[in-house]
């Protein structure tokens, strides 16, 4: 049985262009790439409609 909300490390494949943008943005904002990705995901979740947001929280 697995616990919900465990903290996992995940690899993400992105293009070189996206990678460079991520590096630049994280440098400008003085945060790690991991922190920046978390901020981006949080912003996207905030913009979901109520039905999708409910589904998101059920899945995560």
Secondary structure, DSSP 8 states (H G I E B T S, - for coil): ---TT----------HHHHHHHHHHHHHHTS-HHHHHHHHHHHHHHTS-HHHHHHHHHH-
